[in-house]
Amino acid sequence: MQQNIQGGINQSSSPTPQFLLASATCLNFNCMLILLPVSRNLISFIRGTSICCRRALRRQLDKNLTFHKIVAYGIAVNAIIHIVAHLVNVERYHISQSKEAGGLRNKLSGIGKTANESYLNPIRNYEVNPTTQILTTIAGVTGVIITVAFILIMTSSTEIIRRSFYEVFWYTHHLFMVFFIGLVIHGMGSIDTKRAEWASSQVFSSLEPEFNTTVYFYWTCRDASAFEWFADLLFLLETQMAEKGKTHFLSYHIFLTGWDESQATHIALHDDEKMDVITGLRQKTFYGRPNWDTEFRQIAENHPSNSIGVFFCGPKALSKILQKRCNLYSSADPRGVQFHYNKESF
């Protein structure tokens, strides 16, 4: 089951997040760095500062254009990695909208169809051309613009062009203004998904199926509307577990910390129903904040000799509380229960 969850999430979200994030970080750093070697005022200032600039360093400053070229090559390599990773993602996004993708992947791709709800999959329909669809986004358009500008700058910087057509080299290099403006807008126009969507996906995808016997999932939120998109996914998981006879594999605990008077009245009137009035799931929603001492104590009693991984994503204040509880309820005997804390804080 865990493999199905992880596969569905990976198909609907980025399959190469490490490549995307690493190349984007390197691009941002190199694009900042590439301007320094060609800043004449900066070079002159460093060269004229005798205290911090010895003779050996001043000789290195004479190689500023060589350093400028090396950084440009680094930008080219990371740009290729970044573009290829995005192309792979677009294809995976498109496949996730097909009927053959499976129920879980279709469910994840369907997140965002209701009003005021962000989405995981930017390709909203399998019938559309994925390339055309991406080019309708800010990130797609600016990505093409900065790529074309960079290619023109690079190709006009070859030695043949510089020697034979220096004006072409000089004027084409002024496209750096278009490049940097597009780079800023490109970052601002990237796909924005709710923090909770990513966090919940990471919680499930980080669990290894070989070692899991039970998954305890805790989610706290102030607004009941935040549960709406995730309730469909939990319902699908409930159904899968029931079909496989593993109803006790997933134990989820949803805590609502904020509600108004009308919601309280509605909750009280439907308290006796089998399905939860907020999420529509079999397990009822809890109201208020969880008592972590009670929760950890109960889990420790249920698994007295197990190694338990705790995966947290949320505010740092709560992270410190959970880390202390992990240390407190871990047995001094290595053969007893052990809580291993892992976090991803914003």
N, C-alpha and C positions, 0 to 999 in steps of 0.2 A: 504494500500500500504506500509506504513512504517513497518508494521508487516512482510510483505513479504521481504522487504529489510533486516530487522534485522535478520529474520530467515535464509535467504540465506547466509548472512555474517557469522552468528554463525555456520552454517553447514559447511562452507568452511574453516573457521579459528577455533581457539581453543575454544571449548565450556566451558572450565574451566580455563580461564587465571589467575583468582585469585589464584586458588589452585596451578597451575604450578609455578607462580612467587613467591608466598609466600613460598612454600616448597623449591624452588631452593635457595631463599635468606637465609632461615634457614639452609639449607644444607651447603652453603658456609660459613656461620658464624660458625656453629658448627664444621665443618671440620678444620677451623682455630683454634677454641677454644680447640679442643681435644688434640692438641699437647702440649699446655701450662702446664697442670698438670704433664706430664711425662718428662718435660725438667728439668733435675737434676740441671743444672747450674743456671737456672732461680729460681728454688725453693731455692737453697742454697743462692743465692744472696739476695732474699727477706727475707729469714730467718735471714741472717746475718746483715741486715740493721736495726739497732735498732731504728733509727729516725722514720721511717715510718712503722715499724713492731712491734707492741706491743705483749704482751704475748698472748692475746686472738686470735690475727690474726695468730700467730705462731702455735697455736693449730689447727687452721683451715687448715694450710698447711699440717698437718699430715694426713688430709683426702683427699689428692690430688688424690689418686687412686679411691676413691668413686666418686669424681667429674668427673674424667675421664670416669667412667662407665655410669654416668648419661648422659653425653654428647653423649656417644655412643648410648644409648637408644633413645635420641632425633634424632640422625642421622637416626636410623632405622625407626622411626615413619615417619619422613619427606620423607625418601626414598620411603616408601610404598605409601604415598600420591602422590608423584611425578610420580612414575611408573604407578599407576592406572589412574591418569589424562592423561598421555601420551597414555595409551592403549585405553581409551575412545576417545581421539582425533584421533588416527589412524583409528578407526572404522568409526568415523564421516567423516574423509577425504575420506575414501573408498566409503561410501554411496554417498557423494557429486559427485562422478564421474559416478554414475548410471543414466540411462535414467529417472528413476522415481523421481530423486531428484528435478526436476523442472528447468525451463529455467534460472532463476537468479543464482541458485546454480551452474549449469553447466557453466554458463558464468564466474562466479568468479573462478571456478576451472580451467577454460581454460586459465586464465591469465598466461602468461609465455611460451606459445607455440612458440612465435616468437623469433627470435635471440636477444640476449642482453636484455632480459626481465626476471626479477625475478618472482617467482610464489608464490601464496598463498597456494596451495595444493601440498604437496610433493608426494602424490600418483597420478601419472600421467595417470594411466589407470585402469579402473574398473576390467579388466580381470586378473590383477596381484594379487598375494598373498600379502596383506598389511604387514604381519609380515616379509616376505622375503624382501619386498621392503625397509622397515625401516632398516633392518639389512645390507643393502648396503650403508647406510649413516655413516658418521663418528660418529655422535651423537648416532646412534643405536648401533654400534659395541662397542664404548667406554662405553656406558651405561651398556651393558651386562658384560663387563670386570670388571668395578668397582663394580657392584652389586655382582658378583661371589666372587671377592676379599673380599668384606665387609662381605659376608655371612661366608666365611671361617675364617676370623678373629674373627667374633662374636662367631661362634660355637666352635672354639678352645679355647675360653676364659672362658668357663664354669668351674666351680669349679672342676668338676670331671676330666676334661682334664688337668687342671693345676696341680692337685695333682698326677694323675697317669701317665700322659704323658707330662711332662713339656717341653720336647724338641719339641713336636708338637706345643704346645702353643708358644714357643719362636720363632721357625723358621716361623710359619705361620704369626706371627705378622710382619715379615719383608715384607709381601705383602703390607704394608702401602705405600711403594714406588711405587708399581704398581698402587695402589688406587689413590694416589695424582697425578701421571703423567696422568692417565686416566681421572681424574676429570678436569684437566686443558684443555686437548684436547677435552673433552666432551663439555665444554662451548664454545670453539672456533668453534666447528663443528655444532653448533645449526643451525636451519633453519633460513636463513637470507632473509627477504622480504624488499622491498623498504619502506622507511619511509613514502613516500606519499601514498602507498597502505594502510598501517595501519591507517594513519591519516584520509584518506578519509572514510574508513570503520567506524572508530570511530565516525566521524561526523554524518553519517547516523544512526548508531545504537544507538546513545545517544539521539535521538529525540523521544519523547513520542507521539504516534498517537492520544491520547485523546485530546491534547491541540493544535495540529498543524492545522493552516488554510492555511499557505503558508510557503514554505521552500525557502530561498534565499541562494544559494550556490556560494561561491566565491573561485576561485582557481587561484593563480598566479604561473608562472613557467618561467624559462629562456629558456628552450629548448622545441621545438615543439614536439620532440619524446616522451616526458614525458606524453603527452596527449593521445597517441595512445591507450594504454591499457584501459584507463578509458573512452574513447569515446564510446567503445562498451557497457559499462555498462550504460552510460547516454542515449544512443540510446534505449536500452532496457527499461529504465525507461520512456522515452518519449512515447514509444509505449504503455506501460501499462497505462499511464495516459490518452492517447488519447482514448484507449478502454473503460476506465471507465468514460470518460467525465470530467476529472479533469486536463485539460491541463495547468491550471494556478496554480496548487498545487506546482510545482517545477519550480523555476526560477533560472537558473544557469548563472553565469558570469565568463567566463574564460579569463584570462589576460596573454598574451604572452609578456614578458619583453625583450626578446632577439631574434634577427633574423639576417640573413646575406642578402647580396644583391640579391642572386638568389631567396631566399624565398620572399623577398619584391616584386620582379617582378612577381612572381607566384601569390602572394596575390592580387596585383593590377589588373592582367589580369582576375581574377575570382571573383572580388569583387561583381559583379551584380548577381551572381548565388544565388539560393534560399538556398542551403545548404552551410555550412561553408567550406572553402577550407582546413582548418587545421584539424578540427575534424569530418567533414561530418555531423554535427548536424544542427538542424533548427536555433538555436540561434547562432549568429555570435560571433567569438572570438574578444576580445578587444586587442589592441596593446598598450603597455605601462603599467604604474602602475595605479591602481584605485585611484580616488579622494574620499577618505573616507568621507569627509564632505558632498559631494554631495550624496553619497550612503546612509549615515545615515539619512540625511535630507529627502530624497525621501521615505525611509522606514517609517520614523516617520510620514510623511504626509499620507501615505497609510494606516497606522494603528494608528490613533491618540489616541486611548484609550486602546491599547493592551499591554500585558506584553510579551516582546520579549526576547528570550534566544539567546545569541551570543556564539557560540562554536568555539574556535580557536585552531589550531594546527600549530606551526611553530616557527620561531625565536623570541627571547625575545624582540628584538627591535620593531618589528611589534606588538607584544603583548601589549607593553606599549602604543603604538599609539591607538590601538583599545579600550583599557580600558579607555583611556581619552575621546575618542569619545562617548563611552557608557555613561559615566558620564555627558558629555556635552549635549547630545541630549535627556537625560532622563528628563521628565517633573518634575517640582517642585511639581505639583499637583499630588497626588497619584492616582487620577482617570485618569490621562493622560498616555501617552506612557512611558513605563519603559524598559530600556535595562539592562538585567542581564548578566554579563560577566562571561564566563567560559573558561579556557585555559588548554592546554596540551603542554608544551614547551619542546624542546629537549636541 
